[in-house]
C-alpha cells in the first residue's frame, strides 16, 4: 500500500500519478514514494516501473524498473510455566506454553517442540490446542502453524508426576521456530524449573521397601 508520495515539483496522487508541469531543460525532479507491505505479504522479488509522459514528444528512456527482495521478519517468543509449584510427587500438574509474534511479519511454518522430563508419568493435551499439535507419549510436536503479527497463543498439557521426585525431575524446556526469519532468536526457548516435594507416605514407603529388601536378603544368606 502506498503511504504517501511527494515530488520536488508538482503534485502526486495516492495512485502515484504525478503532475509535474513544465520541465525546463537540465532540471531534474525527484519523486519519493513511501510504501508498506501487509504482514502476510509473500517473500520474493518485487518490481516497480515508473513511466514518464509529456505533451512534447520524448526521446531516450521514458520508463525504468527498480527491483528489490521482500523478506519476512517475525519476532517470535515463548514462555513456559508449571502449576502447582511446589508440586507433591504423584500428584497432577499442568505445563503451560505461551507464544507470541511481535511481527512485523506473519510467522509461517511455525514449529513448537517439547519433550517432557523423567518426572512425568503421563501427559495429555488440555482444552483446544492449535491445529497441528500432537502428543506422542511424552513428546509434544506442533507443526505448520501460522502466527499472525501481533498474535499470541497457548498450549496446556496436563501431566501426572512420578511417585518419587528429585530436584530437577520436572525441569522442562520448550522451543519455537519458524520458516520466517526471526530477528531475535534469543527468546525462542523457555525453561521452567518447578519445585518438588515428596509426601510423608512416599518417604515411609521407600523406607519399608528398603527394610523388606534387607530382611529378604538376610533370609537368602
Order of alpha helices (4+ residues) and beta strands (2+ residues): beta-beta-beta-beta-beta-beta-beta-beta-beta-beta-beta-beta-beta-beta-beta-beta-beta-alpha
